[in-house]
Amino acid sequence: MTPIRVLIADDQIMVRQGFTVLLNAEPGIEVIGQAVDGLDAVAQVAELAPDVVLMDVRMPRLGGIEATRRLTEPSGATVKVLVLTTFDLDEYVYEALRAGASGFLLKDASAAELAQAVRVVAAGDALLAPNITKRLIAEFSRVTSSPRTPLKDRVGDLTERETEVLALIAQGLSNGEIAERLVVAEQTVKSHVGRILVKLGLRDRTQAAVFAYETGLIRPAGY
């Protein structure tokens, strides 16, 4: 089995080395490089073609948000970005999700949590840390401007069932949980998710969740 190739981008050498040791000790994961800032990360991704980048948000020269945007915006980009942060409610993390990151992880995560996060993001089939990510998306979408009309119009391309599935994705439910909620086969849900991503031009479930909140399809609890 080909290992998941990981690049770690952080301006603190202790963080880079610590995560490298932890991940290299995990089966099926290999750290292939370390970047000292966003510019270095972009250059190394072009050279090494990792599957996943662990990206710190705050770095000199080029921060994690802009680096994430440069890595995920090009047509055909396949690298997945997992944002590293010290706080679970960090407005910069929300901006990173909007920029194309597939999820985020707290820097004090355990070795098991770190490895699982890398595997989840590499697979692209689950919303990372749904209880935390959902709360972060909800909090910061609450203070953004009104839903953008072009985005709202695009929801109209979805069928009623696809819209329902999108709403459940935004609530942090897995495919299995959605299947149980809708009383359908899990494979049916996976097909719906695939069509939703294609129709909306989104990269993964995290982007779908951001889309659902920003279009007003889902409103943060209590608002």
N, C-alpha and C positions, 0 to 999 in steps of 0.2 A: 504494500500500500504506500503510495506516495505521501510523504509527510506534508503537513501544512507549513508553508514557508512564511516566516514572520520577520518583519523589519520593525525595530523599536526606535521611535523618534522622541527624544527627550533631552533637554539641555543639561540635566543633572546626571553625571556619570554613575552615581550610586544607583539611581533608578534604572538606568539602562542595564547595568551589570547585574543588578538584582533580578530584574525580570528575565534577563537572558539565562541566568542560572536556573530559575524556576521553570521556565518553559522548555529548556533543553532537557530537563529531567522528566518531562512528560512524554509518553509514547505518542508517536504520530505528529509531533510538532518540532520544528527546527528553526532556530533563530539564525537568519542568514546575513544580518547586518544591523548596524546601529547608526542612527543619524543624530547630529547634535542640534539641528534646528529644522525649520520647515523647508528651506532651500535645499539643504542636504538630503532631506527625506525625498523630495521630488526628484532630485538627481539620482538617488540610489534606487528608487522605484523603477526609473527608466532603465537602469543598468541591470538590476537584479531580478525584477519582475516577481516580487513577493505576492503571496495570496492575501495577506493581512498586514496592515500597518497599525501598530499601537502608537497613537499620536497624542502627544501632550498638547494642551491648548495654548499655554503661554510659553513662547520661545522667542529668542532674539532673531533679528533679521527678517524672518518670515514665521508668523504664528501658525498654530495648528488649524485654525479655521480656513485661512486662505490656502494653506497647503492642501487641506482636504478638498477644497473646491478645485484646485488645479489637478488633483489626482483623479477625481471622480467625474468631472464635467466632460472630458473628451469622449467622443463617440467610440464605443467599443471598450471603454475602460472596464477592467474586471477586478482590480484591486479593491478590497474592502477595508474601510478605515474604522478602527475602534478607538474612540477618544478616551484619553486618560484625564481624570480630574480629581481634585482634592475634595470638592464639595458635591453632594448629590443634587443640589439645586443651584446650578451655576448657569447664568444667562448665556455665557459663552458656549456652553455645551449645547444649548438649544440652537444657537446659531450654527454650530458645527453640524448638527443633525440636518438643518436646512441646507447646509452647504454640500451634503452628500454622505456624511458619516452614517454607518450602519448601526451604531449604538455607542454606548459609553460605559466606562468602568471606573470605579473608585480606585485610587492608587493604593489604598490599604486593603484591597481584596486579597483573599487567601490564594495560595497556589492553585487549589482546586477550582476556585471561582475564575481565576485568570485563564486557566487552561480551557475551562468550559466556555468562557466568553469567546475565546479565539475560535473554538470549534463551531460554536453557534454562528458567529459572523461569517466564517469561511463557508459554511453550508448555505447561508443566506435564507434559511427557512424558518426563522423564528425571530420574534422581537426580543432584543436583549433586555434582560432584567425588567419585565413588563411592569411590575409594581412601581419601580422607581422611574423608568422611562416615561410611563404614562403620566405620572405625577408631574414630571418636569415639563413635558410637552403641554399638558393642560395649564400649568401655571404660567408659562411664558406666552402661550397663544392667547391667554386671557388678556394680556396687556398689549398685544399687538393691535394694529389698526383693523378696521372692518374687513371681512373676507373679500379678497380680490375677485372682481367679477369674472375675469377669464377663467380662474380656477373653478368658480362656482358653475360656470357653463360646462366645464369638462365633466362634472359629475353627471350631467345629463346623458353622457355616452354610455353610462353603465345601466345594466338591467336592474330591476327592482331587487332581485336576489343578490347581485353583485354589490349593490349599494348597501344592503344589509350586512354582507360579509365584510365590507370595508369598515363599517361602523364597529363591528366586533373586533376586527384587527386593531383598530384605534383604542379599544378598551383593554388591549393587552392579552386577548385570548389566543391560544395556540390553535392549530388546525384541528386537533382532536377535540378541544373544548368547543370550537365553533360547530364541528360536526354534531357533537352531542346536543348543543343548544338548538340547532336547526333540524335535528333528527335526519341527518343525511350521512352518507359514507364520507370518510376522511379524504378519500381520493377525489370525491366530488368537490370538496372544499379546496383542495390543492389546485384543481382545475380552475375554480372561480378566482382564486388568488392570482394565478398566472395570467388570466385574462384581464383582471383589474390592473395589474402592473403594466401590461402591454398597452391597454387602452389609455391609461393615464400617463404613460411614458415615465414610470417610476422604476427605481433600481431594486427596491426591496421593501419588506414589511415596515421597517422603520420610517422610510420615506412615505409610505402609504398612510401611516398613523399621523405624521406631520400634516400631510395633505388633508386628511379628514378634519383635523382641528382647524386648519387655516381656512378651509372653505365653509366652516360653520356646520358641517354635517354632524359633528360631535361638539358639544359645548362642555367646557370644564364644569365639574360638579359644583353646584351652588350658584351658578351664574346663568 
